[in-house]
Amino acid sequence: FIREALEDGRSPNTILEKDLMVLGQAIRSAGLASPTAEARKIAKLYKVPRVKLGMEFGVATKFIEDVRAAGTKRSSFHADVIELVLWTGARSGEITRVTLEDIDRKAGCIRLDGKTGPRLVPLSSSLEGPLERLEADALERGREVLIPGGMPGLNLMLTRWSKALGVKVTARGLRHTLALGLIESKADLSEVRDQLGHKHITTTNEYLAPRHLPKSSPLENLRKHLDPPG
């Protein structure tokens, strides 16, 4: 099963964390012994390091500008939503649960309730305008939540704008964009962890993988060392 999945181009990480979990649940519900434990041992042999890549910040902000400039009935609202996702680094499930009560303007933070529990993230000055408009929209339409439609609504909105503008943008990609931007701006890794709501710092370390690729100079030094003199 694992070999066939790999031949079909599936990621070993996806097989381990998603396919095997669903397979194990189905077999247990049928009253059979779960193969998940044994399959995990096999899948780990194929597991590759994660490399988390985001968009360039310039590309993300240009995307938001293009959405706002589209001039459709809700394009300005959609641009504000995307900007909120970008500058909080929230998971789609977290940001779509945010209510008016979760915004603390005096403290300058927003409360997110994620899979690792509730946390407070600071509000960027870039969010003052968008957040004010999102609050006004929620009050006008009698909503408690800032973003209607939940996760499916957010993902559908991003998919539609991605197709319209020819740039693939996802909530997860925006989250990665913020994380990589913080790291590039020399933010402490523990601060990035707290912003993203990671349970372990090892998860945050995955954002460093693209920056730990081997450089040519050590390899060149080794080649010169091995070359015969003269």
C-alpha positions in Angstrom: 0.0 0.0 0.0 2.8 2.4 1.0 4.9 1.6 -2.1 2.0 2.0 -4.4 1.1 5.4 -2.8 4.7 6.5 -3.2 4.7 5.4 -6.9 1.6 7.5 -7.4 3.5 10.6 -6.2 2.0 10.8 -2.7 4.2 12.4 0.0 5.5 10.0 2.7 4.4 12.5 5.3 0.9 12.6 4.0 0.7 8.8 3.9 1.9 8.5 7.5 -0.2 11.2 9.0 -3.4 11.0 7.0 -3.9 7.9 4.9 -2.8 5.5 7.6 -5.0 7.2 10.2 -8.1 6.9 8.1 -7.2 3.3 7.1 -6.7 2.3 10.8 -10.0 3.8 11.8 -11.9 1.9 9.0 -10.3 -1.4 9.9 -10.9 -0.9 13.7 -14.6 -0.1 13.0 -14.8 -3.5 11.1 -13.6 -5.2 14.3 -10.2 -6.1 12.8 -6.7 -5.6 14.3 -5.4 -2.2 13.2 -2.3 -2.3 10.9 -1.4 1.3 11.8 1.4 0.6 14.2 3.2 -1.7 11.8 2.5 0.6 8.8 4.0 3.5 10.7 7.3 1.6 11.0 7.3 1.1 7.3 6.3 4.6 6.4 9.0 6.1 8.6 11.6 4.5 6.4 10.3 6.7 3.6 9.6 9.8 5.6 11.4 12.9 4.3 12.1 16.2 6.2 9.4 18.8 5.9 10.3 22.0 4.0 7.8 24.8 4.7 7.8 27.5 2.1 5.7 30.6 1.9 5.1 33.3 -0.6 7.4 36.4 -0.8 5.8 39.1 1.2 5.7 41.4 -1.8 3.7 38.8 -3.8 1.3 38.4 -0.9 0.7 42.1 -0.4 0.4 42.6 -4.2 -2.3 39.8 -4.2 -4.2 41.7 -1.5 -4.0 44.9 -3.4 -5.2 43.3 -6.6 -8.2 41.7 -4.8 -9.1 45.1 -3.3 -8.7 46.9 -6.7 -11.0 44.3 -8.5 -14.0 46.5 -7.6 -16.5 43.7 -7.1 -19.2 44.0 -4.5 -17.2 42.2 -1.8 -13.7 42.4 -3.0 -12.7 45.0 -0.4 -14.1 42.8 2.3 -12.2 39.8 0.9 -9.0 41.8 0.8 -9.4 42.6 4.5 -10.0 39.0 5.4 -6.8 37.9 3.5 -4.8 40.7 5.2 -6.1 39.4 8.6 -5.0 35.9 7.8 -1.6 37.1 6.6 -0.7 39.3 9.6 -2.0 37.0 12.3 -0.5 33.8 10.8 -3.5 32.0 12.1 -4.7 28.6 10.9 -7.9 28.7 8.8 -9.8 26.9 11.6 -8.6 29.5 14.1 -9.3 32.7 12.2 -12.8 31.6 11.1 -13.8 31.1 14.7 -12.7 34.6 15.8 -15.6 36.6 17.3 -16.0 40.3 18.1 -15.3 39.5 21.7 -12.0 38.0 20.8 -10.6 41.4 19.8 -8.9 43.3 22.6 -8.0 46.7 21.2 -6.7 48.1 24.5 -4.2 45.2 24.8 -3.6 45.3 21.1 -4.1 41.6 20.6 -6.6 39.0 19.2 -7.5 35.8 20.9 -7.2 32.6 18.8 -8.4 29.2 19.9 -6.4 26.6 18.2 -5.5 22.9 18.5 -2.9 23.7 21.1 -5.3 25.8 23.1 -6.1 29.5 23.2 -3.4 32.1 22.7 -3.1 35.8 22.2 -1.3 37.2 19.2 -0.4 40.9 18.8 -2.2 43.0 16.2 0.0 44.6 13.6 -0.6 48.3 12.9 -1.2 47.1 9.3 -4.5 45.6 10.5 -6.1 48.7 12.1 -8.1 49.6 9.0 -9.0 46.1 7.8 -10.0 45.0 11.3 -12.2 48.1 11.8 -14.0 47.4 8.6 -14.4 43.7 9.4 -15.9 44.5 12.8 -18.3 47.0 11.2 -19.4 44.4 8.6 -20.1 41.9 11.3 -22.1 44.3 13.3 -24.1 45.5 10.3 -25.0 41.9 9.3 -25.7 40.7 12.8 -22.8 38.2 13.0 -20.7 37.3 16.0 -17.8 35.9 13.9 -15.7 38.2 11.8 -15.5 35.9 8.8 -18.7 34.1 7.6 -18.8 30.7 6.1 -16.2 29.0 8.3 -13.2 27.2 6.8 -15.0 26.1 3.6 -16.0 29.7 2.9 -12.5 31.0 3.5 -10.9 28.3 1.3 -13.4 28.8 -1.4 -12.8 32.6 -1.4 -9.1 32.1 -1.7 -9.5 29.5 -4.5 -11.7 31.8 -6.5 -9.3 34.8 -6.2 -6.3 32.6 -7.0 -7.9 31.5 -10.2 -9.0 35.0 -11.1 -5.5 36.5 -10.5 -3.4 33.6 -11.6 -1.6 33.4 -8.2 -2.1 30.4 -5.9 -2.8 31.6 -2.4 -4.0 29.4 0.5 -4.5 30.2 4.2 -1.6 27.8 5.0 0.6 29.5 2.5 -0.1 32.9 4.1 0.7 31.4 7.5 4.0 30.1 6.2 4.7 33.6 4.6 4.4 35.3 8.0 6.6 32.7 9.7 9.4 32.9 7.2 9.1 36.7 7.2 9.5 36.8 11.0 12.5 34.5 10.8 14.1 36.6 8.0 13.6 39.7 10.1 15.7 38.1 12.9 12.7 37.4 15.2 13.5 34.9 18.0 12.4 31.4 17.2 10.4 31.2 20.5 8.5 34.3 19.4 7.6 32.7 16.1 6.5 29.6 17.9 4.2 31.7 20.2 2.8 33.6 17.2 1.9 30.5 15.3 0.7 28.5 18.3 3.1 25.5 17.9 3.2 23.1 20.8 6.9 22.3 20.3 9.8 24.4 19.1 10.8 21.5 16.8 7.7 22.3 14.7 8.9 25.9 14.3 12.4 24.6 13.4 10.9 23.2 10.2 10.8 26.7 8.8 14.6 26.8 9.1 15.0 23.8 6.7 15.3 25.8 3.5 18.1 27.9 5.1 20.1 24.8 6.2 20.7 23.5 2.7 24.4 22.7 2.1 26.5 25.5 0.7 29.0 25.0 -2.0 32.0 26.4 -0.1 32.5 23.4 2.3 32.2 21.0 -0.7 34.7 23.0 -2.6 37.1 22.9 0.3 36.8 19.2 0.5 37.4 18.8 -3.2 40.6 20.9 -3.0 41.7 18.9 0.0 41.3 15.6 -1.9 42.9 16.9 -5.1 46.5 15.7 -5.6 49.0 18.6 -5.3 50.3 20.2 -8.5 
